[in-house]
Amino acid sequence: MKASLPSWLSGLFILLVVPFFFVGGPDSFSSLLLKNVWNFGHIIFFAVLMLLVQAFKPLAHWRQWFLVTIVAIVIGGAIELVQHFVGRNTSVDDVLHNVFGVWLGLFWGQKPTWRVWLLRFISVMCVLPSLWSVLDAAWGDVVMRQQFPLVNSFESRHEMQQVQAGAARATVRQSDSVVRHGHRSLSVILSTEKYAGISLLGPYGDWSGYQFLTMDFYNPEAERLELVIKISDYQHDSGRNLHGDRFNYPVVLMTGWNHVRIDLNELRSAPAGRDMQMDKITGFTVFALQLPTSREFYWDNIRLQ
């Protein structure tokens, strides 16, 4: 059978995309949007693959559907196994995305019957959560970019998606009782782990055109609280994570509100032997060192000036 032009385009798409299962792609410092788009790419790839297959051989029997599903699981598992050995992250979700993509291309690539229409509906319903994740992350990216140079004030769900705290190191929640800016702040309860703290995940925009990084902390207790603000760029975070290759800024919080202003020239020159990549800030952490008891503080209004 002679392949049509769309089939040739589908085949070209498959050939171009296959290498990206093993090289490239987002890393732990990439934005949530890029990660979700990349994950959704599994669905698109396998949907196009099945449409291409059925351009030559329609798969109309349920036994063929079952066999194709098993093959998709096996191939997906094999891809994840290979990715583990080439330094890529592995994910069971990727295998599911592969299967959902296969179903999408399988049932939308053949002559419709009432049974096929039912399976088309099921395949679309399986894909919708991943599609929503992409759309939601895209809107969150728009929100964060529009409010920049406000880095975070912990007002919205999208701002809270930046907050990363391990259960053993800290617990966090939005607070509307202690606020410096807007309607909410971030309540952080630090544990007694050696390095107890929280991190903000990017994107943070380009900091190169600003002079100061400012933020507000609230200490609700009479005893002072010693924290460290750690800021790093992509070169540091993707490299050897050397202490002298990042910005470390000690902060002592007295009772009540504490306004912190950091000169970005100090941040720029902090790494030994080079300048900080001000347009590629990827690490932003606040932590305490070996607290004798758990402590709470509030964080708000992080912005560039």
N, C-alpha and C positions, 0 to 999 in steps of 0.2 A: 504494500500500500504506500502510495506517495504521501509524504507528510505535507500538510498545509503550512502556509506561512506562520500562522499562530503556533503550530507545533514546533516549527524551527525556532521561533522566538522562545518558546518554553524550554526547548533543549538548550539553547544558548544561555538562558537564565540559570538553568540547573548547573551547567558547566562552570559558569562564573561564580556561583554561590558556594559550591561544594568546598573549596579551599578554606572558606571562612568558618567551617566547623572546627578547624584545627589551628588556624592562625588568626590574629587580630581579635576584635571584639572588646567589650567593656571589661574593666578591671574593678577592683574594690573601691577605687576612687572616682569611678564614673558616676554621672548623674543617674537618678532613678529613671528618668525618661529614656536615656540610652539603653539602660539595662532592660527595661520593659519592651522597647522597640526591638532589641536584639532577640529577646525571648519569643516575641510574636513572629519574628522571622522564621522560626522553626515551622510554625503553622503554614505560613505562606509557601515556604519551600516545598513541603510535602504535599500541599494542595496542588501546586503547579505540577509537581512530579506525577501525581495520580491523574491529573487532567491529560498530561502528555501520554502516559501509559494507555489511557482509554481512548485516545485519538487513534491508536493502532489496534487495541483489543479491548472492547467494552467488557466489563466485569459485572455480569447481571445476576449471578447466582449467589445465594447466601453463603455457600461453602467458600466461594472465592473471596467474599467479603471477610469471612473469618480468617482465611489464610493470609490475606493482605494485612489484616490487623496484627496477626502474630508476627509476620515478617517485619512490620513497622516497629514493633516492640523490640525484636531481636536486633534490628539495625540500629535503633535508637540507643539500646543498651551498649552495643559495640562501639558506637561513636563516643558515648560518655566514657567508656573504658579507655579508649585511645586518648581522649582529651586529658584524662588523669595523668597519663604518662608523658604528655607534651606540655605540662604546666598549666593547663586550662582547668577551670572549676567544673565539677560534675554536678548534675542536678537531675533528680527524678522528675521534676516538673518538665524538663526538656523532653523526656521520653513521652510524657502525656501530651505535650504540645505536638510532637511528631504524629502521634496517633490521631489527635483531633484534626490535624492538617490532612492526613490520609483520608479520614472520613469525609471531610469537606470536599476534597477533590474527587473522591470515589462516588459520592451520591449526587453531586452536581454535574458529573461528567457522563451521565448515561440517560437513557430514555426514561422519563418520569412515569411512575405508576403511583397508586395511592400509598404503597409500601415505601417506595423511594422518597416520596414527598415527606412521609413521616420521619424517615431517617435523615433527610435534609434538615428538617426542623431540629432534630436532636443534635446533629453536627453543628448547626449554628448556635444552639444553646450552649454547647460545650466550649465554643470559641468566644462567646460574649464576655466572660469574666476577664480573659486575657486582653481583649480589645478595650474593655473598660479601663483596665490598668494602664494601658498606653494613653488613652484619652485623658484620664485623671492626672497622670504624671505630666502630660503635655500642658494641661491647664495649670498645674502646680508650678511648672517651669516658667510659664508666662507670669504668674502671680509674683514669684520670687524675683524675676528680672524687672518687673514694673516697679516694685518697691525698693529696689537697689538705688542708692547705697545703704538703705536699711538692710542689714544682713539678716537679722531675725529679731522679732519681738514676741514670738511664741503666741501670737493671736489666733492663727488659723490652723486647720488640720494639715495643710501643706507645709507650714512652718514646723509643725511638730514632727513631720516626717523626716526632718533633718536630724532630729535628736536620736542619738544612739547611746544606750546605757545598758550594760550587762547587769542582770539581776543581782549578781554577787557584788557588784561595785557601787551601784547607785539605783535608786528608784526615782522616777520623775512623774510629774503631773502638771497640768495647767492650773494656775491659781488666779482667782479674781479678787482675792482679799488683800494681797500685797502687790501693788502695781505702781510702776514708775511711768509707763508709757502705754497709751491705749487702754484696753480693758483686761488684759491678762498678762501674767508673767509665768516663768517656769520655776516650779518648786523642785529642788534637788535634795534628796536625802542621801548622804554619802555613807557608805559602809566602813568597816574597820579593816578592809583589805589594804595591802601595802600601797597599791596605787588605785584609789577610789575616785572615780570621776565620770564625766560624760564627754561625748564628742558630738560635733555638728558635721554632718555630711554635706558635701557641696551640692550644687555649684555656688560659688561665692562671688562670681564676677571678676572684673579686672580692678585690682586695688592700686594700680600704678599712678592713677591721677589724683590721689587723695593724700592728705597730710597726717590724719589722725584716725585711729580706731578707738571708739568710745563704747562704754557699756556700763550698766548699773547692777550692783549686787546689794542684796539686803541680808544682813545677819540678824536673826531674831533673838539671839542669845547674848548674855552679858559677856561671855568669854569670846575673845577674838578668834578668828578662823584664818589659818594660813593656807592659801591656795597657790597653784602654779597654772599660768596660762601658757599652753604650748601651741605654737603655730608653725606649720611646715608647708612646703610646696611639693609639687609632683616629683621633682628630682630626689628629694629626701625620702619621700614615702615609697617610691618605687626602687630605692637603692638600699643602702646598708643601715639606714635609720640611726645614724651617728648623733650623739648628743650635741656635738658642736656644729652640726649641720642644720640646725633649726633655731627657732626663737623660743626662749624660755623666760617667762616674766613672772616673778613672785609677787603675790598680792596678799596683803593682810587686811582682812575685813573686820572693822570695828562694829560695835552695835549700831543697828539702823542702816540707813542707805549709805553706800560707798560708790562714788563715781570714779571710774577708771578711764584714763586717757593715755593711749600708747602712741608714741611718735613713730610713724611708719618708716622714717629714715632708719631708726634703730632696728625695726623689723627687716628692712631691706638688706642691711649690712650684717645681720646676725650670723648667717652661715659662714664658717671659716673658709676663706679663700675664694669666695664667690658672692654674688648677689642673689637674694631670694627672688624666685620667679613670681613677681607680684600679680601676674595675670594667670597664674596656675596654683593658687592657694588650695590645697586639698585636705590639710589637717588642721583642726581647730578643737583643742581639748582643754578642759578645766579639770584639775584633779587635786587631791590632797594626799599627803604622804603619811601613811600609817597612823590614822587617827585613833586615839584611845577609846573613843565612843563614837557612835554615829552622830552626824551633824547635818543640820538642814540649812540651806541658803536659798535665796531667790535670785533669778537672773533675768534681766530685761534690757530692751532697747540697745541692741548691738548694732552700731552703725558706723559708717565711714564719713569723715568730714574733710 
